[in-house]
Amino acid sequence: MTDPTRRNFRWPDSASRPVGAPIQPSVVYASTDPDALDAHYEGRVQGYTYAREGHPNATVLAQRIDALEGAQGGIMTSSGMAAVAAVLLGCLRAGDHVVGGDQLYGRSLRMMAQDLPRLGISTTLADPTDAAAMAAALRPETRLILVEVVSNPTLRVADMAAIAALARDRGILLAVDNTFTTPRGYRPFERGADIVIHSVTKILAGHSDATLGYVAARDPDIATALNDFAVTAGLTASPFDCWLAERGLLTFPLRYDRAEANAQALADHIAGLPGVRRVLYPLRADHPDHNRARSVLGARGGHMVSFELAGGRASANALTRAAPAIAFAPTLGDVNTTLSHPASSSHRGLSAQARAALGISEGFFRVSVGVEDIDTLRDEFSAAIAAATSAE
Ligand SMILES: *Cc1c(COP(=O)(O)O)cnc(C)c1O
């Protein structure tokens, strides 16, 4: 008799292959005998044992991102921050020193300022657009530099060539968080990086329905250390999120190119509207790092635009209320355009002076541009900025 409580199914063989990727949520994998487990753990056969250590959906997705980044053996993590944590906690030891960009993602900054020092790892933040400042931050015990190519939310462009040269000359690991630039805008391994990090949550997956990260290292020993730490600390990714992200990744190049073209057009449009104090887009001639953007990013300005209105909180409130179709949400990389207000979200923990030093006023907004029709976006931003300007 077949016992319906007994799960001894055999997955059906098929002469044809599934076109959509199957999802494999099983946490555990059964082996035939201890010899088979030995063969697996000794690397003589390929297989899975326990989902925290790996599963097919993570393998499929990581290999696809590896191909985009020119990497090998990248791993999927449960979030972008899990990837950052795997790098900082899996590669460093007490007594090491780390230099980070001073405008890193907020939680990366927090890890640099609070968690690493608690574990005996000292840190210094420096301006990655200033090669001399980065050089001055280095110490004999500096083991790793962590930078983002384009900063959040002021979209400053790091001096990547100088930073890579410093890291190479001093034998320091260079880790690049490539979330904003994506492998379509910048390929860190081709420019001297040792480690590449992504928040796959953002435009790689692209639909705001999966929280995921990715990390790859050039040196196989470092890759092993990262992977071991991620598995031990439980930083690895779920099959379902990987499955969703793999589907999202299929359209990543199309979404990125469209969002980037929209961003460029929207930046120029917003710059011409009354009440706008400044627009930040790396390829615009009025961007502070315009020349460096050309050499670092080529023609790839990316999908992020920031702008500043002359008004204060009242006009900021009026702007988001006048654009109900544009999600006012502190994220980026969604298929649709989203709007964030750093002063009340990502940068609310900073003092008013620290925000002012970064140029983040109450009138400062960051736009993650999506794939919508550009005419619709132009009309919506015209209306929203007009409402904001008349609310002053
Ligand atoms: C969002 C983000 C992260 C963190 O990613 P999560 O998936 O939210 O954990 C790290 N770095 C950058 C640049 C990001 O934008």
PDBQT file of the ligand as one rigid body, heavy atoms in Angstrom, charges set to zero:
ROOT
HETATM    1  C1  LIG A 401      20.517  48.332  -0.340  1.00  0.00    +0.000 C 
HETATM    2  C2  LIG A 401      21.993  48.361  -0.313  1.00  0.00    +0.000 A 
HETATM    3  C3  LIG A 401      22.717  47.497   0.517  1.00  0.00    +0.000 A 
HETATM    4  C4  LIG A 401      22.033  46.530   1.451  1.00  0.00    +0.000 C 
HETATM    5  O1  LIG A 401      21.297  45.601   0.753  1.00  0.00    +0.000 OA
HETATM    6  P1  LIG A 401      20.051  44.797   1.419  1.00  0.00    +0.000 P 
HETATM    7  O2  LIG A 401      19.696  43.820   0.354  1.00  0.00    +0.000 OA
HETATM    8  O3  LIG A 401      18.994  45.811   1.694  1.00  0.00    +0.000 OA
HETATM    9  O4  LIG A 401      20.575  44.179   2.667  1.00  0.00    +0.000 OA
HETATM   10  C5  LIG A 401      24.098  47.545   0.479  1.00  0.00    +0.000 A 
HETATM   11  N1  LIG A 401      24.740  48.421  -0.329  1.00  0.00    +0.000 NA
HETATM   12  C6  LIG A 401      24.078  49.269  -1.135  1.00  0.00    +0.000 A 
HETATM   13  C7  LIG A 401      24.840  50.201  -2.004  1.00  0.00    +0.000 C 
HETATM   14  C8  LIG A 401      22.684  49.265  -1.159  1.00  0.00    +0.000 A 
HETATM   15  O5  LIG A 401      22.025  50.120  -1.953  1.00  0.00    +0.000 OA
ENDROOT
TORSDOF 0
